[in-house]
Amino acid sequence: MTVLIILGVLAVIAILFVIVTWINDFTKRTYSYEFFSWGNLGVTALGYLLLFYGVKWFNEASTKGGDILNGQLLIGIGIIFILGVLYTHIKHTSFLFGIVVGIFQLIVYIPLSVISILALLAAVAWLTETKPVYKL
């Protein structure tokens, strides 16, 4: 059963890769715009990170009787980042295509955001272990 789950996950990843590549080729050809890019992933990951910690801060403050404004501000800024990505897609493509494929992109970017944030944290942790070089 575990082998089937692994094969299923790999098949879904392969299908998503083909769809993302097709969408990027189509938007480059039709609109001269790259839909799936590292910049979009970075902004979306930052928006999701702000949303996650905003909700966490809001829930913690509301249960302990603290100030909920900080959490609300983080949630608002995260939503602005995500809506900014959608607005950019709509601006460079058509309204319907930008909304439909933009929502698909936001769904695909959820696990990719988690992976990229963890990879960034691992890289920072690895770089902090770098020892200085002394020239004698």
Residue, then its C-alpha position, 0 to 999 in steps of 0.5 A: m500500500t505504501v508503494l501505491i501511495i508513493l507512486g500516486v504522489l509522484a504521479v500527481i507531482a508529474i501531472l502538476f509539473v506538466i500543467v505548470t509548464w504548459i501554463n507558463d508556455f501558453t502565457k509566454r506565447t500569448y501574453s509575454y508573461e511568465f505566470f509561475s516564477w520564483g518572484n511570484l513564489g517568494v511573494t506568495a510564500l511571504g503572504y502565506l507566512l504572514l497569514f499563518y503567523g497573523v492567525k496564530w498571533f490573533n488566536e493567542a491574543s484573543t484567548k489570553g485577552g491580549d491585543i489582537l490588532n497585531g495579528q489582524l495587521l499581519i493577516g491584512i498584510g498577508i492578504i494584500f501580498i496574495l491579492g497583489v499577486l492576483y492583481t499582477h496576473i490579471k493585469h498581464t493576462s485576461f481577467l478570467f484567465g488571471i483569476v482561474v489560473g491565479i487561484f490554481q497557482l495559489i493552491v499549488y504554491i501552498p506546499l511549495s511555500v512550506i518547502s521553500i521556507l523550510a529550505l531557506l531556514a535550513a540554508v540560513a542555519w547552515l550559513t550561520e555555522t560558517k566559520p570565519v577565515y583568518k589570514l595570518 
